[in-house]
Amino acid sequence: MVGVSPIGIATASLTQVPWVAHQTFKLGYDTILSHLDSPPEDDLKNFLGYCEAWALAIESHHQSEEEIVFPFLSQKMDFSGEKAQHEIIHANLDTLLATIVAAKDNPTTFDATVLKNLMVTLREPLYTHLDEEVMHISASNLKQAQFEEQHLKDMNDRLEAYAKSHGDPFLLVPFMRSHTPAALKEIWPPMPWVIRKVVIPYVLALKHSGHPNTALYVTHKHIE
């Protein structure tokens, strides 16, 4: 039948969604790092808000994996490596978040060099994890582990429900949406048309829009 993938829809979702999410994290990382040699001092609040949104997006993504994805897939696959990687990443990410929050509370404590060093330290374990995890949950590996399509669909449904009930949608959804490649915005993140076309650009984005000259923070223009 035309248009039907050779792999199941649930399998495709489980393998493709992490790849897209991981690309948003890489884009966010590169954006932050590229501005730390000459940070936007006149728009520091929004810049730090962007940094915080990036870090919280990773944190939320990993929490959903720890709660839903890993327990399910660990029935037939070994995810001890990913769990160990999470521990290393979040030891660094926690320090990074604390530094960002402290600077937001007291901008005089902001030190671009300190933040850049934390980001540089985080890059290798983060990028290695993002790449290796996508390879591990490839369609071929899921097929080899003999997961049933219906069971994968049930897990995806639980994962979607978890995502909807955790995290700040006014922060995470605009961030993820603004970093999704244009070619994928019609299908990811998965959400009703009215949310994608109306609520996000005209409600969520405006709530978090920053200085009109900044290209860093989530704005109406970026999300359309």
C-alpha positions as CSV (number, residue, x, y, z in Angstrom):
1,M,0.0,0.0,0.0
2,V,1.4,3.4,-0.9
3,G,2.6,5.5,2.0
4,V,2.8,2.7,4.5
5,S,6.2,2.4,6.2
6,P,8.0,-1.0,6.1
7,I,8.2,-0.6,9.9
8,G,5.2,0.0,12.2
9,I,4.1,3.4,13.1
10,A,4.9,2.9,16.8
11,T,8.4,1.7,15.9
12,A,8.9,4.6,13.6
13,S,7.8,7.1,16.3
14,L,10.0,5.6,19.0
15,T,13.1,5.7,16.7
16,Q,12.4,9.1,15.0
17,V,11.2,11.2,17.9
18,P,14.4,10.9,19.9
19,W,16.4,11.8,16.8
20,V,14.5,15.0,16.3
21,A,14.6,15.9,20.0
22,H,18.3,15.3,20.1
23,Q,18.8,17.7,17.1
24,T,17.0,20.4,19.1
25,F,19.3,19.9,22.0
26,K,22.4,20.2,19.8
27,L,21.1,23.3,18.1
28,G,20.4,24.9,21.5
29,Y,23.9,23.9,22.7
30,D,25.6,25.4,19.6
31,T,23.5,28.6,19.9
32,I,24.4,29.1,23.6
33,L,28.1,28.4,23.1
34,S,28.3,30.7,20.1
35,H,27.2,33.7,22.2
36,L,29.3,33.2,25.3
37,D,32.4,34.9,23.9
38,S,30.4,38.0,23.5
39,P,27.2,37.5,25.6
40,P,24.2,39.9,25.1
41,E,24.7,41.9,28.2
42,D,21.8,44.3,27.3
43,D,19.4,41.3,27.1
44,L,21.0,39.1,29.7
45,K,17.7,38.1,31.3
46,N,16.3,36.6,28.1
47,F,19.6,35.0,27.2
48,L,19.8,33.2,30.6
49,G,16.1,32.3,30.2
50,Y,17.0,30.7,26.9
51,C,19.9,28.8,28.6
52,E,17.6,27.6,31.3
53,A,14.9,26.5,28.9
54,W,17.5,24.4,27.0
55,A,18.8,22.7,30.1
56,L,15.2,22.0,31.4
57,A,14.2,20.6,28.1
58,I,17.1,18.0,28.3
59,E,16.2,17.3,32.0
60,S,12.5,16.7,31.1
61,H,13.4,14.5,28.1
62,H,15.6,12.3,30.2
63,Q,13.1,12.1,33.1
64,S,10.5,10.8,30.6
65,E,13.0,8.2,29.4
66,E,13.9,7.1,33.0
67,E,10.2,6.8,33.9
68,I,8.7,5.3,30.8
69,V,11.1,4.3,28.0
70,F,13.9,2.6,29.7
71,P,11.8,0.4,32.1
72,F,9.9,-0.9,29.1
73,L,12.7,-1.4,26.7
74,S,14.9,-2.9,29.4
75,Q,12.6,-6.0,29.4
76,K,14.5,-7.1,26.3
77,M,17.5,-4.7,25.9
78,D,20.3,-3.4,28.1
79,F,20.0,0.3,28.9
80,S,22.4,0.4,31.7
81,G,24.8,2.3,29.5
82,E,22.3,5.0,28.8
83,K,21.4,5.3,32.5
84,A,25.1,5.7,33.4
85,Q,25.4,8.4,30.7
86,H,22.4,10.2,32.2
87,E,24.1,10.3,35.6
88,I,27.3,11.9,34.2
89,I,25.3,14.4,32.1
90,H,23.1,15.5,34.9
91,A,25.9,15.9,37.4
92,N,27.2,18.6,34.9
93,L,23.7,19.8,34.0
94,D,22.7,20.4,37.6
95,T,25.8,22.6,38.1
96,L,25.0,24.4,34.9
97,L,21.4,25.0,35.9
98,A,22.4,26.3,39.4
99,T,24.8,28.7,37.8
100,I,22.2,30.0,35.3
101,V,19.5,30.4,38.0
102,A,21.9,32.2,40.3
103,A,22.8,34.6,37.5
104,K,19.1,35.2,36.7
105,D,18.5,36.0,40.4
106,N,21.5,38.3,40.6
107,P,22.8,39.4,37.1
108,T,26.0,40.8,38.7
109,T,27.2,37.3,39.3
110,F,27.0,36.3,35.6
111,D,30.3,35.1,34.4
112,A,30.4,34.1,30.7
113,T,33.7,32.3,31.1
114,V,32.4,30.1,33.9
115,L,29.3,29.3,31.9
116,K,31.3,28.6,28.8
117,N,33.6,26.2,30.7
118,L,30.6,24.3,32.0
119,M,29.1,24.0,28.5
120,V,32.4,22.8,27.0
121,T,32.8,20.2,29.8
122,L,29.2,19.0,29.1
123,R,29.5,18.7,25.3
124,E,31.4,15.4,25.0
125,P,29.3,13.3,27.3
126,L,26.1,14.9,26.1
127,Y,26.7,14.5,22.3
128,T,28.1,11.0,22.7
129,H,24.9,10.0,24.6
130,L,22.6,11.7,22.1
131,D,24.2,9.9,19.2
132,E,24.6,6.5,20.8
133,E,21.1,6.3,22.2
134,V,19.6,7.0,18.7
135,M,21.7,4.1,17.3
136,H,20.7,1.8,20.2
137,I,16.9,2.2,19.7
138,S,17.1,1.9,15.9
139,A,14.3,0.1,14.2
140,S,16.5,-2.9,13.4
141,N,17.5,-3.3,17.1
142,L,13.9,-3.1,18.2
143,K,12.9,-5.7,15.6
144,Q,15.8,-7.9,16.7
145,A,14.6,-7.6,20.3
146,Q,11.2,-8.8,19.0
147,F,9.1,-6.0,20.5
148,E,5.5,-6.2,19.4
149,E,4.1,-3.2,17.6
150,Q,1.1,-2.9,19.9
151,H,3.3,-2.9,23.0
152,L,5.4,-0.2,21.5
153,K,2.3,1.8,20.8
154,D,1.1,1.4,24.3
155,M,4.4,2.7,25.6
156,N,4.3,5.6,23.2
157,D,0.9,6.5,24.5
158,R,2.2,6.4,28.1
159,L,5.2,8.5,27.1
160,E,2.9,11.1,25.5
161,A,0.7,11.2,28.6
162,Y,3.7,11.6,30.8
163,A,5.1,14.5,28.7
164,K,1.7,16.3,28.9
165,S,1.6,16.0,32.7
166,H,5.2,17.0,33.5
167,G,7.3,20.1,32.9
168,D,6.2,23.6,32.1
169,P,4.4,23.7,28.7
170,F,4.8,27.5,28.6
171,L,8.5,27.0,28.5
172,L,9.3,23.6,27.0
173,V,6.9,23.5,24.1
174,P,7.9,26.9,22.6
175,F,11.6,25.9,23.0
176,M,11.3,22.5,21.4
177,R,9.0,23.9,18.7
178,S,11.4,26.8,17.8
179,H,14.2,24.4,17.4
180,T,12.4,21.8,15.2
181,P,13.6,21.8,11.6
182,A,11.1,23.4,9.3
183,A,10.5,20.2,7.3
184,L,9.4,18.4,10.5
185,K,7.2,21.1,12.1
186,E,4.0,19.7,10.6
187,I,4.5,16.4,12.4
188,W,6.6,17.1,15.5
189,P,6.2,17.6,18.3
190,P,2.9,15.7,17.9
191,M,0.0,17.9,18.8
192,P,-3.4,19.1,17.5
193,W,-3.4,21.6,14.7
194,V,-5.0,24.4,16.8
195,I,-2.1,24.1,19.4
196,R,0.6,24.1,16.7
197,K,-0.9,26.9,14.6
198,V,-2.6,29.1,17.2
199,V,-1.7,28.4,20.8
200,I,2.0,28.1,20.4
201,P,2.8,31.1,18.1
202,Y,0.1,33.4,19.5
203,V,-0.1,32.5,23.2
204,L,3.0,30.5,24.4
205,A,5.6,32.3,22.3
206,L,4.3,35.8,23.1
207,K,4.3,34.9,26.8
208,H,8.1,34.2,26.5
209,S,9.0,36.7,23.8
210,G,12.1,38.7,24.6
211,H,13.9,41.7,23.3
212,P,12.9,42.3,19.6
213,N,16.5,42.4,18.5
214,T,17.5,39.1,20.1
215,A,17.7,36.0,17.9
216,L,18.1,33.7,20.9
217,Y,14.9,33.6,22.8
218,V,11.6,32.1,21.7
219,T,9.6,34.6,19.7
220,H,6.5,34.6,17.5
221,K,8.7,34.9,14.4
222,H,10.8,31.8,15.3
223,I,7.9,29.4,15.8
224,E,5.8,30.2,12.8
